[in-house]
């Protein structure tokens, strides 16, 4: 399955575009990815605090890898149709 990421400002028509594309391609209409924007914002803040962050992540690549794993897991959960952050059912 190929994912298409649609980005834009609030009230700019991104939800309409997503719905039109999903209907035209016959694919599921996935939820908006607010968590991804939170992950990116947190990554940006972590880079700004270089001295404090470097204690845990000595290189920019290790910091990027940490945040990339969260983003990839979130996208995988969306693609699998699971609710992001939800634990597996017992």
N, C-alpha and C positions, 0 to 999 in steps of 0.2 A: 504494500500500500504506500502510495506516495502522499506526503503531507504538503499542503500549501499553507504558508504562513501569511496572513493578511494583517497588516498593521496600519494604524492611523489614529488620529485624534478622536476624542469623544464626539459623538453626533456627526461623524463625517461620512457615514454610509458603509462602514466596514461590515456590519451585521447583514445588511441588505446584500452586499457583494458576496459574502460568505454563503448566504442562503441561495442566491442565484447560481453560484458555482456548484454547490452541493447538488442542487436539482438538475443542472445541466449535465453533470458528470455521473449522476446516480450514486453519489457517495454519501456517507452519513454527515449530518450537520453537527460538527463538534462544538462543545462549549467554548466560550471565550477564555483566553489563556491569561487571566490576571496574575496567576502565580508566576508565569514566566517574566512578567515585567517586574515583579517583586524580587525575583532572583537576580535579574540584571541590575536593579537599583542597589541591592545589597552587595553585589560584586563590586560595583563602582565605589561604594562607600568603603569597602574593605581595602581597595587599592589606595584610597586617599589616606588611610591610616597605616602607611608603610611600616613604620617602626614597630607598632603594636602587632600588626598582622604578620610581619616577617618572623616573629617568634614561632608561630605555628606553621607558616608556609614560607620557607626561605626564598623561593623563587616565584616570579609571576606565573610561570607555567604550572607550578603546583597549586597555586591559588585558583587559577583558571580551571584546572582539572577538577578541583573540589566542586566548584560551582557548576561546571559542565555536567557532572554526574547528576546533580539535582535536576537540571533542565532536561537531560536525556530521560531520566526516570519519569518525569512529569509528562513528557511527550509520549513516551511508551504507554503510560497508563491511559492517556487520552485515546491513543490509537487502539488499545485493547478494549476500550469501552468502560473502563473502571473509573470510579471517582478518584481524582487525584488526592493522595494522602490517606485514603481509606485503607484500613487494615484488611487483611484477608478474612473471610468469614470463618468462624470456628467450625 
